[in-house]
Amino acid sequence: MTFPQMSTITFDTEAELAYLYLVQSSTRGIVSVTEDLDEESDLMLDFDKSGRIIGIEFFGSTALQLKSLANIKGILTKERKGDQSSYSFRLSDKKPERSIEKNGLIFYFSGKTNDFLGFDIVDIKLYGEKVLDSITTFP
Protein backbone atom coordinates (compact mmCIF):
# COMPACT_ATOMS: atom_id res chain seq x y z
CA MET A 1 0.00 0.00 0.00
CA THR A 2 1.32 3.46 -0.90
CA PHE A 3 0.36 6.45 1.19
CA PRO A 4 -0.23 9.78 -0.54
CA GLN A 5 2.08 12.63 0.37
CA MET A 6 0.59 15.64 2.07
CA SER A 7 1.87 18.55 4.08
CA THR A 8 3.67 17.23 7.14
CA ILE A 9 4.37 20.56 8.84
CA THR A 10 1.75 23.23 9.35
CA PHE A 11 2.15 26.69 10.87
CA ASP A 12 -0.57 28.70 12.59
CA THR A 13 0.42 32.32 12.01
CA GLU A 14 -2.07 33.68 14.52
CA ALA A 15 -0.91 31.48 17.40
CA GLU A 16 2.69 31.17 16.09
CA LEU A 17 2.61 27.39 16.56
CA ALA A 18 4.00 24.72 14.27
CA TYR A 19 2.76 21.14 14.05
CA LEU A 20 4.69 18.23 12.58
CA TYR A 21 2.66 15.18 11.55
CA LEU A 22 4.46 11.86 11.83
CA VAL A 23 1.50 9.89 10.51
CA GLN A 24 -0.26 10.68 7.23
CA SER A 25 -3.98 11.38 7.00
CA SER A 26 -4.87 7.88 5.79
CA THR A 27 -3.28 6.36 8.89
CA ARG A 28 -3.75 9.11 11.49
CA GLY A 29 -5.17 8.06 14.75
CA ILE A 30 -7.10 10.03 17.26
CA VAL A 31 -4.97 11.83 19.82
CA SER A 32 -5.47 10.04 23.10
CA VAL A 33 -2.81 11.81 25.18
CA THR A 34 -0.76 15.00 24.87
CA GLU A 35 2.39 15.38 26.97
CA ASP A 36 5.33 17.76 27.34
CA LEU A 37 8.49 16.12 26.13
CA ASP A 38 10.43 17.91 28.83
CA GLU A 39 9.79 20.99 30.96
CA GLU A 40 12.74 22.73 29.31
CA SER A 41 11.72 22.13 25.70
CA ASP A 42 9.24 24.04 23.58
CA LEU A 43 7.41 21.05 22.18
CA MET A 44 4.52 18.78 23.09
CA LEU A 45 3.82 15.28 21.84
CA ASP A 46 0.48 13.83 20.73
CA PHE A 47 0.10 10.06 21.13
CA ASP A 48 -2.45 7.65 19.72
CA LYS A 49 -3.91 4.83 21.83
CA SER A 50 -1.13 2.43 20.75
CA GLY A 51 1.56 4.77 22.07
CA ARG A 52 2.84 6.11 18.73
CA ILE A 53 3.77 9.76 18.59
CA ILE A 54 1.45 10.93 15.83
CA GLY A 55 2.31 14.61 15.97
CA ILE A 56 4.57 17.18 17.59
CA GLU A 57 3.48 20.71 18.47
CA PHE A 58 6.20 23.37 18.60
CA PHE A 59 6.14 26.71 20.39
CA GLY A 60 8.48 29.70 20.62
CA SER A 61 11.62 29.99 18.54
CA THR A 62 11.41 26.41 17.25
CA ALA A 63 7.95 27.06 15.82
CA LEU A 64 9.29 30.13 14.03
CA GLN A 65 12.14 28.07 12.56
CA LEU A 66 9.60 25.56 11.23
CA LYS A 67 7.49 28.28 9.60
CA SER A 68 9.67 28.15 6.46
CA LEU A 69 9.12 24.37 6.23
CA ALA A 70 5.31 24.58 6.37
CA ASN A 71 3.59 22.71 3.56
CA ILE A 72 6.69 20.73 2.59
CA LYS A 73 5.76 17.12 2.03
CA GLY A 74 9.06 15.27 2.48
CA ILE A 75 10.59 16.28 5.80
CA LEU A 76 12.43 13.12 6.82
CA THR A 77 15.66 11.83 5.37
CA LYS A 78 16.23 8.12 5.04
CA GLU A 79 19.52 6.31 5.27
CA ARG A 80 20.11 2.63 4.57
CA LYS A 81 22.92 0.64 6.11
CA GLY A 82 22.68 -2.93 4.87
CA ASP A 83 19.18 -4.18 5.70
CA GLN A 84 18.57 -1.43 8.28
CA SER A 85 16.84 1.88 7.55
CA SER A 86 16.96 4.98 9.67
CA TYR A 87 14.90 8.16 9.42
CA SER A 88 15.77 11.59 10.74
CA PHE A 89 14.60 15.19 10.84
CA ARG A 90 17.07 18.01 11.43
CA LEU A 91 16.74 21.75 11.86
CA SER A 92 20.44 22.18 12.48
CA ASP A 93 23.69 20.32 11.94
CA LYS A 94 24.98 21.40 15.36
CA LYS A 95 26.29 18.59 17.51
CA PRO A 96 23.63 17.59 20.07
CA GLU A 97 24.57 17.95 23.72
CA ARG A 98 21.40 16.41 25.13
CA SER A 99 18.94 13.78 23.94
CA ILE A 100 15.63 12.39 25.13
CA GLU A 101 14.23 9.06 23.95
CA LYS A 102 10.45 8.73 23.84
CA ASN A 103 8.30 6.07 22.17
CA GLY A 104 10.63 5.15 19.35
CA LEU A 105 12.11 8.62 18.74
CA ILE A 106 15.27 10.28 20.01
CA PHE A 107 15.01 14.07 20.28
CA TYR A 108 18.21 16.15 20.16
CA PHE A 109 18.93 19.51 21.79
CA SER A 110 21.85 21.91 22.06
CA GLY A 111 23.37 22.56 25.47
CA LYS A 112 22.79 25.78 27.39
CA THR A 113 20.22 27.27 25.02
CA ASN A 114 18.31 23.97 24.86
CA ASP A 115 17.45 24.57 21.20
CA PHE A 116 15.67 21.74 19.41
CA LEU A 117 17.96 20.30 16.74
CA GLY A 118 15.92 17.39 15.41
CA PHE A 119 15.04 13.76 15.99
CA ASP A 120 15.74 10.24 14.79
CA ILE A 121 13.10 7.54 14.49
CA VAL A 122 14.66 4.44 16.01
CA ASP A 123 11.62 2.14 16.18
CA ILE A 124 10.74 1.82 12.50
CA LYS A 125 8.26 -1.02 13.16
CA LEU A 126 6.16 1.13 15.48
CA TYR A 127 5.62 3.72 12.75
CA GLY A 128 5.86 1.58 9.61
CA GLU A 129 8.45 1.98 6.88
CA LYS A 130 5.89 2.68 4.16
CA VAL A 131 4.25 5.39 6.26
CA LEU A 132 7.64 6.95 6.99
CA ASP A 133 8.62 6.75 3.31
CA SER A 134 5.53 8.80 2.49
CA ILE A 135 6.99 11.79 4.40
CA THR A 136 10.60 11.26 3.28
CA THR A 137 12.65 13.19 0.75
CA PHE A 138 14.64 10.93 -1.52
CA PRO A 139 17.71 12.27 -3.36
Number of C-alpha atoms within 10 A of each C-alpha: 5 8 16 12 16 15 17 24 23 20 21 12 11 6 8 14 20 24 22 21 20 23 21 20 14 9 11 13 16 11 16 11 12 15 11 14 17 11 8 10 17 18 21 18 21 21 20 16 11 9 15 21 24 20 22 20 21 23 18 13 14 19 22 16 15 19 19 12 19 18 14 15 17 19 25 23 18 19 12 9 7 6 5 8 13 17 21 18 16 16 14 13 8 12 11 17 12 15 16 12 14 15 13 17 18 16 21 22 21 17 13 8 9 15 19 24 21 19 20 19 23 18 16 17 9 14 17 11 14 13 20 22 18 21 25 20 13 11 5
